[in-house]
């Protein structure tokens, strides 16, 4: 006998990411009865390291049935374990000031264009000042129709991000991406003079097990299949503006593929030659490429909060410099030099997809942001003899 519809478990509502979270509550089920409190909390919070879990107990931020709980306490079925969250490191009022452009919106889906130096969703040291938090704030009060990410782009990448407003539409858009029914083009400024006008890069990608940063990837014959189609948009002397179409969706695919063929993206800290493009780099001959110490990674005596604060400080500086460049103002580098571009030169430019409800084709574009546009203009001027 099947249960009636009224007895089925209600679907959990989507979390409101615009609300500042102060605590999380977990209930001990029978399979966890007798488990130590610290092991239970680690089980329910897999993103936390063992050290972080122990710190929460040492700070008295774990409660069992409303009472502070020691790490070694054995739990009983039905116990309520409350994790009291620390105050946010971020200024949560920034959520209301996060910039983005709405490119398409209707009752079931949303496409926005984000600026660089903006995290797409909560992660690491960013819990509240991300694009998704800002979109939840804008759509607060719309119930379960809060935006849900379909695709993601890196923090320094600008351009189009696709979201669904319902679980069903988000899943349909995700399937369309997986089935390669969505066309995604990116514009990238790369090092060197790219010779062919149009070509394919078909090279498998795998995690880079030799890298100190775990998220990095490399071309590896044992990796997952990956294909990028490339067109030259504009040759700019020692640099080239290219359009890249993703035929697969591997992490860092364009960045890894372009480095693989000897044309890494300009200002790509992890895969490129330089961290900044400066006016002096346009000289003949140019100086050695500028490299800057990475804020990632631990130094002696660092805590996770120290690393997060260092990353946020650099992100804030880069965001301000991006705004200055967009406004056409000079960003100095010493007495005799100035910044041309200060972030990985990648922009999500074009999407073509069928609307998940109406079935009609949508073609959406986001023009180059002013920092990349300004860099291309200066490079073009230099190579035409007018800079």
C-alpha positions in Angstrom: 0.0 0.0 0.0 1.4 3.4 -1.0 1.4 6.3 1.4 -1.0 9.1 0.5 0.5 12.3 -0.9 -0.3 14.1 2.4 2.0 11.8 4.4 5.0 12.3 2.1 7.9 14.2 3.6 7.8 17.9 2.8 10.6 19.2 0.6 13.1 21.3 2.4 12.8 25.0 1.3 15.8 26.6 -0.3 18.1 28.3 2.2 17.9 32.1 2.2 21.5 33.2 1.7 20.7 36.8 2.4 20.0 36.0 6.0 22.9 36.1 8.4 23.2 32.7 10.0 23.9 32.6 13.7 23.6 28.8 14.4 22.9 25.5 12.9 21.1 22.6 14.5 21.5 18.9 13.9 19.5 16.0 15.4 21.2 12.7 16.3 19.5 9.8 14.6 19.6 6.2 15.8 22.6 5.2 13.6 24.7 7.9 15.3 23.7 6.9 18.9 26.8 6.4 21.0 29.0 8.5 18.7 31.4 11.0 20.2 30.2 14.6 19.8 33.3 15.7 17.9 33.0 12.8 15.4 29.3 13.6 14.9 29.9 17.2 14.2 32.7 16.4 11.7 30.3 14.0 10.0 27.6 16.7 9.6 30.1 19.5 8.6 32.5 17.8 6.2 33.8 21.2 5.0 35.4 21.8 8.5 38.8 20.4 9.3 39.3 18.3 12.4 41.3 21.3 13.9 38.3 23.6 13.2 35.9 21.1 14.8 38.1 20.9 17.9 38.3 24.7 18.1 34.5 25.0 18.1 34.3 22.7 21.2 37.2 24.6 22.9 35.3 27.9 22.3 32.1 26.5 23.8 30.2 26.9 20.5 28.8 23.3 20.5 25.6 22.7 22.6 23.9 19.5 23.4 20.2 20.1 24.1 21.1 23.7 24.9 24.0 23.0 27.2 27.7 23.3 26.3 29.0 19.9 25.2 32.5 18.4 25.6 34.1 16.9 22.5 34.2 13.4 23.9 30.6 13.2 25.0 28.7 10.1 23.8 25.4 11.1 22.1 22.0 9.6 22.4 19.3 9.3 19.7 17.2 12.4 19.6 19.9 14.8 21.0 19.9 18.3 19.5 23.4 19.4 18.6 23.7 23.2 18.1 26.7 24.7 16.4 26.9 28.4 17.3 28.5 30.3 14.4 31.0 33.1 14.9 30.2 36.6 13.8 30.9 37.1 10.1 34.3 38.5 9.1 32.7 40.4 6.3 30.6 43.6 6.3 27.3 42.0 5.5 25.8 45.3 4.5 28.0 45.0 1.3 25.4 42.4 0.1 23.1 45.2 -0.9 25.9 47.0 -2.9 27.3 44.1 -4.9 27.2 45.1 -8.6 25.9 43.0 -11.4 23.9 43.5 -14.6 20.7 41.6 -15.4 21.0 40.4 -19.0 17.8 38.3 -19.0 15.1 37.6 -16.4 11.7 35.9 -16.5 9.5 33.9 -14.1 11.7 30.8 -14.2 15.3 31.8 -15.1 17.9 34.5 -14.8 21.1 35.4 -16.5 23.4 38.1 -15.0 26.8 39.5 -15.9 29.1 39.8 -13.0 32.2 42.0 -12.7 35.7 40.5 -11.9 36.9 40.1 -8.3 33.5 38.7 -7.2 32.9 35.2 -5.8 29.9 33.5 -7.4 28.7 31.6 -4.3 29.6 31.2 -0.6 33.0 29.5 -0.1 36.1 29.9 2.0 36.3 33.3 3.7 33.3 34.6 1.7 30.0 33.6 3.3 27.8 36.7 2.6 29.5 39.0 0.0 29.0 36.9 -3.1 26.9 37.2 -6.2 24.4 34.5 -5.0 23.9 36.2 -1.7 23.2 39.5 -3.5 20.7 37.8 -5.8 18.9 36.1 -2.8 18.7 39.5 -1.2 17.1 41.0 -4.3 14.6 38.1 -4.5 13.9 37.9 -0.8 10.2 37.2 -0.1 9.7 35.2 -3.3 9.7 31.9 -1.4 11.2 28.9 -3.2 11.8 30.9 -6.4 15.2 32.1 -5.1 17.9 31.9 -7.8 20.0 28.7 -8.0 23.3 28.5 -9.9 23.4 26.4 -13.0 27.1 27.3 -14.0 29.9 29.0 -12.1 32.8 31.2 -13.3 36.0 32.0 -11.4 36.4 35.0 -9.1 38.5 37.0 -11.6 36.4 36.0 -14.6 33.8 38.5 -15.6 30.6 37.9 -17.6 27.5 35.7 -17.9 26.2 33.4 -15.2 23.1 31.2 -15.7 20.6 30.6 -12.9 17.2 28.9 -12.5 14.5 30.1 -10.2 13.0 26.7 -9.4 14.5 23.3 -8.7 13.0 21.8 -11.8 14.1 24.5 -14.2 17.6 24.5 -12.6 17.9 20.8 -13.2 16.7 21.1 -16.8 19.3 23.8 -17.5 21.9 21.7 -15.9 21.0 18.8 -18.1 21.2 21.0 -21.2 24.7 22.0 -20.2 25.7 18.4 -19.6 24.2 17.4 -23.0 26.1 20.2 -24.7 22.9 21.9 -25.7 24.2 25.3 -24.4 26.8 27.3 -26.5 29.2 29.1 -24.2 31.8 31.5 -25.7 34.5 33.4 -23.7 36.8 36.2 -24.8 40.4 35.9 -23.5 43.5 38.1 -23.9 46.5 35.7 -24.3 50.2 36.0 -24.4 51.9 35.8 -27.8 50.8 36.0 -31.4 48.4 33.2 -32.1 49.0 32.1 -35.7 45.9 30.0 -36.9 42.7 32.0 -37.3 40.6 29.0 -36.1 41.5 25.7 -34.5 40.6 23.1 -31.9 42.4 22.1 -28.7 41.5 18.5 -27.9 43.5 17.6 -24.8 42.4 15.7 -21.6 42.5 17.5 -18.3 43.2 16.1 -14.8 44.1 17.4 -11.3 47.7 18.7 -11.1 49.1 16.4 -8.4 52.4 18.3 -8.4 50.8 21.7 -7.6 50.8 23.2 -4.0 47.2 24.5 -4.7 44.8 21.6 -4.8 42.4 23.1 -7.3 44.9 23.4 -10.1 44.6 21.3 -13.3 46.9 20.2 -16.1 46.8 18.5 -19.5 47.2 14.7 -18.8 46.7 11.8 -21.1 44.9 10.0 -18.2 42.5 12.9 -17.6 39.0 13.6 -18.7 38.3 14.5 -22.3 38.3 18.2 -22.9 37.8 20.2 -26.1 38.0 24.0 -26.7 37.4 25.7 -30.1 39.4 28.9 -30.6 39.0 31.8 -33.0 41.4 34.8 -33.3 39.4 38.0 -32.8 42.3 40.5 -32.9 46.1 40.3 -33.1 47.8 42.8 -30.9 51.5 42.4 -31.4 52.9 40.3 -28.6 49.3 39.6 -27.4 46.1 38.2 -29.0 42.4 38.5 -28.2 40.7 35.1 -28.8 37.2 33.7 -28.6 37.0 30.3 -27.0 34.0 28.0 -27.2 33.7 25.2 -24.6 32.7 21.9 -25.9 33.3 20.3 -22.5 33.2 21.9 -19.0 36.3 21.0 -17.2 37.6 23.1 -14.3 39.9 25.9 -15.6 39.6 24.4 -19.1 40.4 27.5 -21.2 43.2 28.6 -18.9 44.8 25.1 -19.0 44.3 24.6 -22.7 45.7 28.0 -23.7 48.8 27.4 -21.5 49.2 24.0 -23.1 49.6 25.5 -26.6 52.0 28.2 -25.3 49.5 31.1 -25.1 48.5 31.4 -21.5 46.0 34.1 -20.4 47.3 37.5 -19.5 47.5 38.1 -15.7 46.7 34.5 -14.9 48.4 34.0 -11.6 48.3 30.2 -11.6 48.8 29.4 -15.2 50.3 32.5 -16.8 53.5 34.5 -17.1 52.5 37.6 -15.3 50.2 38.8 -12.5 49.8 42.4 -13.9 50.0 44.0 -17.3 51.7 47.4 -17.0 52.5 50.2 -19.4 56.2 49.2 -19.2 55.3 45.8 -20.7 54.3 47.5 -23.9 57.9 48.7 -24.5 60.4 47.1 -26.9 62.0 45.2 -25.4 59.7 44.6 -22.4 60.9 44.1 -18.8 60.5 40.7 -17.1 56.8 39.9 -16.4 55.5 41.1 -13.0 54.9 38.4 -10.4 53.3 39.1 -7.0 53.4 37.0 -3.9 50.2 34.8 -3.6 47.9 35.5 -0.6 47.0 31.8 -0.6 48.8 29.3 1.6 49.8 29.3 5.2 52.8 31.1 6.7 54.3 30.2 10.0 51.8 31.0 12.8 48.9 31.6 10.4 45.3 30.5 11.1 42.6 30.0 8.5 41.2 33.4 9.5 44.6 35.0 8.8 44.7 33.5 5.3 41.1 34.5 4.6 41.7 38.0 5.8 44.8 38.3 3.5 42.9 37.1 0.5 40.0 39.5 1.2 42.4 42.4 1.6 44.0 41.8 -1.8 40.6 41.2 -3.4 39.4 44.6 -2.0 42.5 46.3 -3.4 42.0 44.7 -6.8 38.4 45.6 -6.9 39.2 49.3 -6.2 41.8 49.3 -8.9 39.4 47.7 -11.4 36.9 50.5 -10.6 39.6 53.1 -11.2 40.6 51.5 -14.6 36.9 51.4 -15.6 36.6 55.0 -14.8 39.6 55.8 -17.0 41.8 56.9 -14.1 45.5 56.1 -13.8 46.5 53.4 -11.4 50.1 54.0 -10.6 52.9 51.5 -10.1 55.8 53.6 -8.7 56.7 56.9 -10.2 57.1 55.9 -13.8 54.7 53.0 -14.5 50.9 52.3 -14.4 48.6 49.4 -14.4 46.9 48.3 -17.7 45.2 45.1 -16.5 45.2 43.5 -13.0 43.2 40.3 -13.3 43.0 37.1 -15.3 41.9 38.3 -18.8 38.9 36.0 -19.3 35.3 37.1 -19.9 32.1 35.0 -20.3 30.8 36.7 -23.4 28.0 34.7 -25.1 25.3 32.1 -24.2 22.9 30.4 -26.6 20.3 28.0 -25.2 16.7 26.9 -25.5 14.4 28.4 -22.9 13.5 25.5 -20.5 9.8 26.3 -20.6 9.0 28.0 -23.9 11.6 26.1 -26.0 12.5 29.3 -27.9 16.2 30.0 -28.5 17.9 32.7 -26.4 21.1 34.4 -27.5 22.7 36.5 -24.8 25.9 38.6 -24.7 27.9 40.6 -22.3 30.3 43.1 -23.8 33.9 43.3 -22.7 34.1 45.1 -19.4 36.0 48.4 -19.4 39.2 47.0 -17.9 39.7 44.4 -20.7 38.4 46.8 -23.3 40.9 49.4 -22.2 43.8 46.9 -22.3 42.8 45.8 -25.8 42.5 49.5 -26.9 46.0 50.3 -25.5 47.6 47.3 -27.1 45.9 48.1 -30.5 47.1 51.7 -30.2 50.6 50.6 -29.4 50.7 48.3 -32.4 49.3 50.9 -34.8 51.9 53.4 -33.6 49.4 55.8 -31.9 50.1 54.9 -28.3 
